[in-house]
Amino acid sequence: MTEAALFEVVASIQRFAQPALDAAREDRPFDHHWPPDGPWRSKGDADHG
């Protein structure tokens, strides 16, 4: 794996995990879902399936 590819993997994991980790750190609810095409969406969003 190249260094650039590794950075992209890490960035993708960060985009996925950071909002949930921030909510946990701030002791606030995290009421979102990640659809197959991403990114996080509120469970109340009308456009989720």
C-alpha positions in Angstrom: 0.0 0.0 0.0 1.4 3.4 -0.9 1.6 6.2 1.6 -1.1 8.2 -0.4 -3.4 5.2 -0.3 -2.9 4.8 3.4 -3.7 8.5 4.0 -7.0 8.1 2.0 -8.0 5.0 4.1 -7.3 7.0 7.3 -9.3 10.0 6.0 -12.2 7.7 5.1 -12.2 6.2 8.6 -12.1 9.6 10.1 -15.0 10.9 8.0 -17.0 7.8 9.2 -16.0 7.7 12.9 -15.4 11.4 13.9 -19.1 12.5 14.2 -19.9 9.6 16.5 -16.7 10.0 18.5 -17.4 13.7 18.9 -20.9 13.0 20.2 -19.6 10.4 22.7 -16.9 12.8 23.9 -19.4 15.6 24.3 -21.9 13.2 26.0 -24.7 14.0 23.5 -27.0 11.7 21.6 -26.0 10.5 18.1 -29.1 9.8 16.2 -27.8 9.3 12.7 -27.4 6.5 10.2 -24.9 5.9 7.4 -26.6 4.8 4.2 -24.6 2.7 1.7 -23.5 5.8 -0.2 -22.7 7.8 2.9 -22.4 10.2 4.6 -24.1 10.4 8.0 -27.7 11.5 8.0 -30.1 12.3 10.7 -32.6 9.5 11.2 -35.3 12.2 10.8 -34.2 13.0 7.2 -37.0 12.4 4.8 -34.6 11.0 2.1 -33.3 8.0 3.9 -34.6 4.5 3.1 
